[in-house]
Amino acid sequence: MLLELFKKCTGLILLGIVIKLLDDEIDGDINEKIKESKIYASFIQFKMPYSLLFLSLAMLLQPHLVFSIFTSAYIIGMFHIPSQELPLKLKAYQEMLILVILNLVLVPLDVFGIAFFSILFIQLIDDLIDHQYDLKYGYKNYANIFGLGEIIIASSILLVVCFMISWFNTVIILSSGVLVNYVYTKI
Amino acid sequence: MVYGSILIFYLVILLLGYSIGRRVGKNEGKEKAINEITIYLKMDYYNKKECPICSSPKNTHKR
């Protein structure tokens, strides 16, 4: 029981680090963070081997949940650019569809459900926190597209759905997300 | 399980009502603003003695 808990927590923290590095790579403002801290600068030099090592270790510790969370982070990152042409000669919505089908076939339905909804919840909370900043600088933000009140109500719906599926997994996923974010700002 | 379903049902209806109401209110407000804008601009000029758009004093508008 305690071993299961330890494996789950470690796997999710490693996956959180990988997803954070991936987001930084795509968003493209690494240089500012490099000037601010030395640990991050030395880490970002070898980001590819470290992230592959962490991802494979996390995937071994908790196979279904880590795969679901990683692919749903990929899918939700693609919601903003649905018809862009990608290097594999597929459009973005086709890649999203392939990933969803893969998840439905390989992973039990409640694991995929809780992974997708909790990552969507984290994305909406992030959009709520910096909706003023994104309005000023022109980034894509769901709270600016749909309106602030709608996103508040939608994120509470998602929280209730996640708690209904499995409260234990929800608590662990959300707390490891908060922990990774906190360490990232303090580093 | 039952309490969760009832809560989700209530929140979905709340979301629907809030979003529809906000958009309808925004359109009504825009229509009312277009109808009343001239009288408000004239009242502004009457009270402050300078043009509300280009802030130039009495009757000498900048180009």
Interface residues (C-beta under 8 A of the other chain):
Chain A: F146 G147 G149 E150 I153 A154 S156 I157 V160 V161 F163 M164
Chain B: M1 G4 S5 L7 I8 L11 V12 L14 L15 Y18 S19 R22
